[in-house]
Amino acid sequence: MSAEDTNAGTTAATPLANRVAGAPISWGVCEVPGWGHQLEPGTVLREMRELGLAATEFGPDGFLPDAPEDKSSTLAGFGLKAVGQFVPVVLHDPAHDPLPEVERAMAGLVAARASTVVIAAATGQAGYDARPELDDSGWSTLLGNLDRITGAAAGRGLVATLHPHVGTMIESGEETARVLDGSRIGLCLDTGHLLIGGGDPVAVARRHPERIAHVHLKDVRTDWARRVRDGEATYTEAVAGGMYVPLGRGDVDIAAIVSALEGGGYRGWYVLEQDTILTGPADADPARDVRASLEHLLSVADETGEMGT
């Protein structure tokens, strides 16, 4: 199944308001060791549903039960659908086969009737504060593995997407363009990570609507993004310092992106995903920021005529 198939499929008549999903990282739940206080799944999923979100991504390994069927039943217990899963895997090392890791994730996605596997090109190191450079051999291996994953996902009825992500092997606009030119995989347009990495998410939405199969909507402050690009702050420091803000309060043109995507035929999910670090159980209410993002997105959709019926 291609990105074009997803955009032209059974979701064509689904209003945008019914295509908004959550992500546990907006509640501070992250795969990085020492990231911050980790909330219990019940708290996160209950608050998602109370906000009116229709679905969620799985979150990191260990957040939901390991057994595929148990993942699905846990979400169903909170009235949530499954959208996909963020799967960071090493793609550039010829001595490492990423497919078994991705296959395990896809088993859970199939069981939960999710649509998308979201791949990130992991460095092989912990965290997102540093990364090596890819040589030509590494690029060839990475692109080949993306095509293998794309085929394996299609064989299971899923869409594979590549997520440009700060601190991974694919983070910048140039690197994203090389992936689009050199592989068949769909794109997960992450509006925050792409901007932090020096890319232009509005331009990507306008130029490549046929390749975008999944969307992570983020808003960021460019002052912090610039410090990360210039090496003045690590990614973790920037997140803790407030680089991510609710939609409409940062420097990403959310309205232009939504208009370009919907006008280009996108009918997939919009995942509200603001990377958050919680310092403890008494920290600021993460659901408040997700609510603000949801309200802004629905307002943008209404103003641009993309709300649907």
C-alpha positions as CSV (number, residue, x, y, z in Angstrom):
1,M,0.0,0.0,0.0
2,S,1.5,3.4,-1.0
3,A,1.1,6.8,0.4
4,E,-1.2,7.6,-2.5
5,D,-3.4,4.6,-1.6
6,T,-3.7,5.9,1.9
7,N,-4.6,9.4,0.9
8,A,-7.2,8.2,-1.6
9,G,-8.6,5.4,0.5
10,T,-11.6,4.8,2.7
11,T,-10.8,7.9,4.9
12,A,-11.6,10.2,2.0
13,A,-14.9,11.4,3.5
14,T,-13.7,11.5,7.1
15,P,-13.8,15.0,8.5
16,L,-10.5,16.4,9.8
17,A,-11.9,16.7,13.3
18,N,-12.2,12.9,13.3
19,R,-8.6,12.4,12.2
20,V,-6.8,13.9,15.2
21,A,-4.8,11.5,17.4
22,G,-2.6,11.8,20.4
23,A,0.8,10.5,21.3
24,P,2.2,9.6,24.7
25,I,5.3,11.8,24.3
26,S,3.0,14.8,24.7
27,W,2.5,13.5,28.3
28,G,6.3,13.0,28.7
29,V,6.4,9.3,27.9
30,C,9.6,8.6,26.0
31,E,11.9,5.8,25.1
32,V,15.1,7.7,26.1
33,P,16.5,6.6,29.4
34,G,16.4,9.4,32.0
35,W,14.1,11.5,29.9
36,G,11.9,12.6,32.8
37,H,8.9,11.5,35.0
38,Q,6.9,8.8,33.2
39,L,3.1,8.8,33.8
40,E,1.1,5.6,34.0
41,P,-0.7,4.5,30.9
42,G,-4.1,4.7,32.5
43,T,-3.6,8.4,33.2
44,V,-2.4,9.2,29.7
45,L,-5.1,7.3,27.9
46,R,-7.9,8.5,30.1
47,E,-6.9,12.1,29.5
48,M,-6.6,11.6,25.8
49,R,-10.2,10.3,25.6
50,E,-11.4,13.1,27.9
51,L,-9.9,15.6,25.4
52,G,-12.0,14.0,22.7
53,L,-9.1,12.5,20.7
54,A,-10.2,9.6,18.6
55,A,-7.0,7.6,18.6
56,T,-3.3,7.4,19.7
57,E,0.0,6.0,18.7
58,F,1.3,3.2,20.9
59,G,4.2,5.1,22.5
60,P,7.5,3.5,23.4
61,D,8.1,-0.2,24.2
62,G,6.8,-1.0,27.7
63,F,4.2,1.7,27.8
64,L,1.5,-0.7,26.6
65,P,1.5,-4.4,27.2
66,D,3.9,-6.4,25.1
67,A,1.4,-8.9,23.6
68,P,-0.2,-7.5,20.4
69,E,-3.7,-8.4,21.4
70,D,-3.3,-6.8,24.8
71,K,-2.2,-3.5,23.2
72,S,-5.4,-3.4,21.2
73,S,-7.6,-4.3,24.2
74,T,-6.0,-1.8,26.4
75,L,-6.7,1.0,24.0
76,A,-10.2,-0.2,23.4
77,G,-10.9,-0.1,27.1
78,F,-10.4,3.7,26.9
79,G,-12.4,4.1,23.7
80,L,-9.3,4.8,21.6
81,K,-8.3,3.5,18.2
82,A,-4.7,2.7,17.3
83,V,-2.9,4.8,14.7
84,G,0.6,3.6,14.5
85,Q,3.9,3.3,16.3
86,F,7.2,5.2,16.3
87,V,9.9,2.6,15.8
88,P,13.6,3.9,16.0
89,V,15.9,1.3,14.3
90,V,19.4,1.3,13.0
91,L,19.2,1.4,9.2
92,H,22.7,2.3,8.1
93,D,24.8,-0.5,9.5
94,P,25.3,-3.4,7.0
95,A,26.0,-5.8,9.9
96,H,22.6,-5.1,11.4
97,D,19.2,-6.2,10.1
98,P,16.4,-3.9,11.3
99,L,13.6,-6.0,9.8
100,P,13.1,-8.3,12.8
101,E,12.6,-5.3,15.1
102,V,10.1,-3.7,12.7
103,E,8.3,-7.0,12.2
104,R,7.7,-7.3,16.0
105,A,6.2,-3.8,16.0
106,M,4.1,-4.5,13.0
107,A,2.5,-7.5,14.7
108,G,1.1,-5.2,17.3
109,L,-0.1,-2.7,14.8
110,V,-1.9,-5.4,12.7
111,A,-3.6,-6.8,15.8
112,A,-4.8,-3.3,16.8
113,R,-6.0,-2.6,13.2
114,A,-3.6,0.4,13.0
115,S,-2.5,1.8,9.7
116,T,1.1,3.1,10.0
117,V,4.6,2.1,11.1
118,V,6.7,5.2,11.7
119,I,10.4,4.5,11.2
120,A,13.2,6.7,12.5
121,A,16.8,6.2,11.4
122,A,18.4,5.6,14.8
123,T,22.1,6.2,15.3
124,G,22.6,3.2,17.6
125,Q,23.4,5.6,20.5
126,A,21.1,6.5,23.4
127,G,19.2,9.8,23.1
128,Y,19.0,12.5,20.4
129,D,21.8,14.8,21.4
130,A,24.5,13.6,19.0
131,R,24.8,11.6,15.8
132,P,27.6,10.3,13.4
133,E,27.7,11.3,9.7
134,L,26.6,8.9,7.0
135,D,29.0,7.9,4.2
136,D,28.0,6.7,0.8
137,S,28.0,3.1,2.0
138,G,25.8,4.0,5.0
139,W,23.4,5.8,2.7
140,S,23.1,2.9,0.4
141,T,22.4,0.5,3.2
142,L,19.9,2.9,4.8
143,L,17.9,3.4,1.6
144,G,17.9,-0.3,0.8
145,N,16.5,-1.1,4.3
146,L,13.8,1.5,3.9
147,D,12.6,-0.2,0.7
148,R,12.7,-3.6,2.5
149,I,10.6,-2.2,5.3
150,T,8.2,-0.6,2.9
151,G,7.6,-4.0,1.2
152,A,7.3,-5.9,4.5
153,A,4.7,-3.3,5.8
154,A,2.7,-3.5,2.6
155,G,2.6,-7.3,2.9
156,R,0.9,-6.8,6.2
157,G,-1.5,-4.2,5.0
158,L,0.4,-1.3,6.7
159,V,2.0,1.8,5.3
160,A,5.6,2.4,6.3
161,T,6.8,6.0,6.7
162,L,10.2,7.6,7.5
163,H,10.2,10.2,10.3
164,P,12.9,12.9,10.0
165,H,14.0,13.3,13.6
166,V,16.6,15.5,15.4
167,G,19.5,13.3,16.5
168,T,18.9,10.5,14.0
169,M,20.6,9.8,10.7
170,I,17.8,11.7,8.9
171,E,16.9,15.0,10.4
172,S,17.5,17.8,7.8
173,G,15.5,18.9,4.8
174,E,18.4,17.8,2.5
175,E,18.5,14.4,4.1
176,T,14.7,14.1,3.8
177,A,14.9,15.0,0.1
178,R,17.5,12.3,-0.4
179,V,15.2,9.7,1.2
180,L,12.3,10.8,-1.0
181,D,14.5,10.6,-4.1
182,G,16.2,7.3,-3.2
183,S,13.5,5.1,-1.7
184,R,9.9,4.2,-2.0
185,I,8.9,4.8,1.6
186,G,6.2,7.2,2.6
187,L,7.0,10.3,4.7
188,C,5.9,11.1,8.2
189,L,5.8,14.9,8.1
190,D,6.9,16.0,11.5
191,T,6.5,19.8,11.4
192,G,8.7,20.4,14.4
193,H,11.6,18.1,13.9
194,L,11.9,19.1,10.2
195,L,12.1,22.8,11.1
196,I,14.5,22.2,14.0
197,G,16.7,20.2,11.5
198,G,16.8,23.2,9.1
199,G,14.0,22.0,6.8
200,D,10.9,23.8,5.6
201,P,7.8,21.8,6.6
202,V,5.5,24.1,4.6
203,A,7.5,23.6,1.4
204,V,7.6,19.8,1.9
205,A,3.8,19.7,2.4
206,R,3.3,21.7,-0.8
207,R,5.9,19.9,-3.0
208,H,5.4,16.2,-1.9
209,P,1.7,15.7,-0.9
210,E,1.7,12.3,-2.7
211,R,4.5,11.0,-0.5
212,I,3.1,12.2,2.9
213,A,1.3,9.3,4.6
214,H,1.3,10.4,8.2
215,V,1.6,13.7,10.0
216,H,3.0,14.7,13.4
217,L,1.9,18.2,14.1
218,K,4.2,20.2,16.3
219,D,4.9,23.9,16.9
220,V,8.3,25.1,18.0
221,R,10.2,28.3,18.9
222,T,12.8,29.1,16.3
223,D,15.1,30.7,18.8
224,W,15.5,27.3,20.5
225,A,15.6,25.5,17.2
226,R,18.5,27.7,16.1
227,R,20.4,27.0,19.2
228,V,20.1,23.2,18.7
229,R,21.3,23.6,15.0
230,D,24.2,25.7,16.1
231,G,25.3,23.3,18.8
232,E,24.6,25.8,21.6
233,A,22.1,23.5,23.3
234,T,21.3,19.8,23.1
235,Y,18.0,18.6,22.0
236,T,17.1,17.5,25.5
237,E,18.1,20.9,26.9
238,A,15.9,22.6,24.4
239,V,12.9,20.5,25.1
240,A,13.3,21.1,28.8
241,G,13.7,24.8,28.1
242,G,10.4,25.1,26.3
243,M,11.3,24.7,22.6
244,Y,7.9,23.0,22.0
245,V,4.8,25.0,22.5
246,P,1.1,24.4,21.8
247,L,0.0,24.7,18.2
248,G,-0.3,28.4,17.2
249,R,2.1,29.7,19.9
250,G,5.3,29.0,18.0
251,D,6.8,29.7,14.6
252,V,5.4,26.8,12.5
253,D,2.8,27.9,10.0
254,I,0.2,25.3,10.9
255,A,-2.5,26.8,8.8
256,A,-0.4,26.7,5.6
257,I,0.6,23.1,6.3
258,V,-3.0,21.9,6.9
259,S,-4.2,23.8,3.8
260,A,-1.5,22.3,1.6
261,L,-2.0,18.8,2.9
262,E,-5.8,18.7,2.6
263,G,-5.7,20.5,-0.7
264,G,-3.2,17.9,-1.9
265,G,-5.5,15.0,-1.0
266,Y,-4.2,14.0,2.4
267,R,-6.8,12.1,4.3
268,G,-4.6,10.5,7.0
269,W,-4.2,11.2,10.7
270,Y,-2.9,14.4,12.4
271,V,-1.0,13.3,15.5
272,L,-0.7,16.0,18.1
273,E,2.8,15.4,19.3
274,Q,4.7,18.0,21.4
275,D,7.9,16.5,23.0
276,T,7.6,17.1,26.7
277,I,9.8,16.4,29.7
278,L,8.1,16.2,33.1
279,T,10.2,16.7,36.2
280,G,7.8,15.0,38.5
281,P,4.1,14.0,39.3
282,A,3.3,17.6,40.4
283,D,4.6,19.1,37.1
284,A,2.5,21.2,34.8
285,D,-0.6,19.6,33.3
286,P,0.4,18.2,29.9
287,A,-3.3,17.7,28.9
288,R,-3.7,21.5,29.1
289,D,-1.2,22.0,26.3
290,V,-2.7,19.2,24.2
291,R,-6.1,20.8,24.6
292,A,-4.8,24.1,23.4
293,S,-3.2,22.4,20.3
294,L,-6.4,20.6,19.5
295,E,-8.5,23.8,19.8
296,H,-6.0,25.6,17.5
297,L,-6.0,22.8,14.9
298,L,-9.8,22.7,14.8
299,S,-9.9,26.5,14.5
300,V,-7.5,26.4,11.6
301,A,-9.5,23.7,9.9
302,D,-12.6,25.7,10.3
303,E,-11.1,28.9,9.0
304,T,-9.5,27.3,6.0
305,G,-12.6,25.3,5.1
306,E,-11.0,21.9,5.8
307,M,-13.2,20.9,8.7
308,G,-15.4,18.6,6.6
309,T,-18.9,17.6,7.2
